[in-house]
């Protein structure tokens, strides 16, 4: 039982760490000064296109280049050798984020998560960076007051 509990805690911690990493990436790289670095300019430009066309049509073209996905896979594999539960937690957030982000842009237009995300895209790109967990924005002080549009 103790082994199960420790695996569960490590899994949840991995999920949380991945969620915070995505928030920090979105805030400081895709919307911040880190995106000005030569190696990262293309990512920032692709993210700007994502903002410009976020709700134009059904979106299936998410902007992560193959090298970003490969880097995530290498990190995930490396962490897996250290701790499988933590690694699965990281992976769980990536899969959940992909599913929620796609639904927020395509079919889920009325949930609190969707309204939070749409505010970032359509009203003020300097807030609501977390994407799918508004609580992270509240913790870091970047949440905007929500109003249904």
Steps between C-alpha positions, in 0.01 A plus 500: 500500500783739583662426161173579321463825693856610422450416129177700498666800666790490250252470211301803620821694564617427144165618364527822704862564400408457134204741538722765660769447234244560223381814680857634535577414136186677382556807714875555469588342165193529277392840638823620659856602435636145481316466169733760351797264518598395145437130558153569643373776267324252273302356792389847606399582141301177469328578829407845368336328201314274741363812670411668172297203374397327823125493437476537122407139426540152641860495610711191446835666434662559835824684477755280673772407251623142491824589679303629802304175519824301462667699780202434727520128417873488579447676834207272579706191417791625711271568797342158451837340584500694827133456600221350290212641707631857473561454128145371448373807687690726259357306207147512642504878500628512142221273381233676707621842384488393136145373537370800699677760285358353182147484646527858634576622148240284326202374699512617863399865485310545827699340781696706752820363345398610152399849615832533687693394189296715257564807716874440446452470123238765431516760778842516665795276405689626809290288736355148533811317378423164660284367219295236680551553875385852592612435859863532386429853377338583833807370687743705286278809493441498124128420498261753354152552635274272299201624309292289266521648151 
